[in-house]
Amino acid sequence: MYVLGISCFYHDAGAALVKDGQLLAAAEEERFNRQKHYSGFPKLAVEYCLKEAGIAIDDVDYISFYEKPIVKFNRILETILARWPLTYANWVRSMPLWLKTKLHIGQIIQRELGTDKDIYYCQHHLAHAASTFLVSPFPEAAIITVDGVGEWTTTAWGIGRGTEIVINKEIRFPHSVGLLFSAITAYLGFRVNDAEWKVMGLAPYGKPTYIDQFRQVVDIREDGSFRLNMDYFMHTHSTEKIFSRKWEELFGRPQRPKDTELDEFHEDIAHSGQKIVEEIMVKTAAHVHKVTGQKSVCIAGGVGLNCVANWRILQETGFDSIFIQPAAGDSGGALGTAFYLYNTVLKKPREFTMMHAYWGPSFTDDEIKTALKQTGMKYTYQASEEELLKQTARMIADGKVVGWFQGRLEFGPRALGSRSIVADARNPKMKDIINAKVKFREAFRPFAPSVLKEYAHQYFEMPAGMDAPFMLLVPKVRPQMHNVLPAITHKDGTGRVQTVTEEYNGRYYRLIKTFGELTGVPVVINTSFTQTDRFGG
Ligand SMILES: [Fe+2]
């Protein structure tokens, strides 16, 4: 039985194909059409999924969409009416789109796919919950989902047991951690729904100077529930701006114009805002742990990509283990809605655990040779993997920046060793070299390390044998290793680790192993090909 999951029409469109309860393929549309965070129908991603399975759309038994459009429309309509006439511009902008397309999502999907099959609609936060719990290794676990907004829900928590998911509590729009973080991102002059990473990267450079002001913006209770003070926000009546003039008065400066210099003020805002978001996440998780008594927690939603908050949840809230799959944001909704339909609606047993991120297309040697010839790029072909690994490890050790392209493309925003820039984590100049020459990005953003799992605890303050395969956890680099790994040790002494195993990372594992044998340090820099606003070459 085939189930096709689809997420689209907001941001990060994606598709996932499940066969008899096993994930066969999953990918984001942006990787095919090279438009970052593409929101339209994921036509190429769907085509890829079907091709990977060797089937046509008629062979698909169920099609599952990652939210309920009518409920979402209801929220938008109610929000507009509640603030009328302030919301006039919002009405003018959003209504034609809804009336023309978004209310007819079922028909659009059928038309795009060339099928008349019924579409199943899964509530957005249930799709997030399913995207983490149903593919986790846990028979039962607490579940926390946090994002900007789905239909109405912005934060939800509950329990997953077997194939059942029960949501116990939710927080609704306009009160939203995701939108609070987006407001901070926009205020700092970064692009919303894209550059939230930059806030997290900038935060360690600042001080908690503006915590008190943020406490006026958001009221956080002991159980982690919260309310935004809507005087400081505009997202109920503007599609353009999230924060209000009063927000700018409160913090004492207008929004940073794009491409102007970042200074201490911006660092302190990033630091204080990140701390506030961490506080909400940690208090929520501590409360959920207390109330559910569960040992494990599964997290999803865009805020689930906040790896600093994730690590604190694991350290401070009583949970023994944590699972977050790599496409924690909206593209992962495609994965979630497919598994929700298969496991929870159809009540089929869970038989799949998402142990790696490699669910996208791969290419044969011949296809790669053809592509290289077409670009006119010089290349040598190395048939022996052993030689390939030796030569590549030597290049990395010699200070070269290596583009590493092999195997199946990663699902989710992280490069995890299939489409990665790999370099020497021991070289103190390497961060500046990559930033300046290859990525053209801000110097404050950290580079992440990939480390052989069996050595991870020697370099990072994490237990021996712990899995962190998706770069969604940020332990401290052991103090004695700061000088050994200067290129991946962030300002606050942390590193966004990817643990790598032979079983799930194959050739990438063997590359780092070869590099470790050559240098004595089985750790490399791993960063993506993406540049600031577009995909790199
Ligand atoms: Fe979401």
Residues whose N, C-alpha, C, O or C-beta is under 5 A from the ligand:
A	BS01	LIG	D147 V149 D330
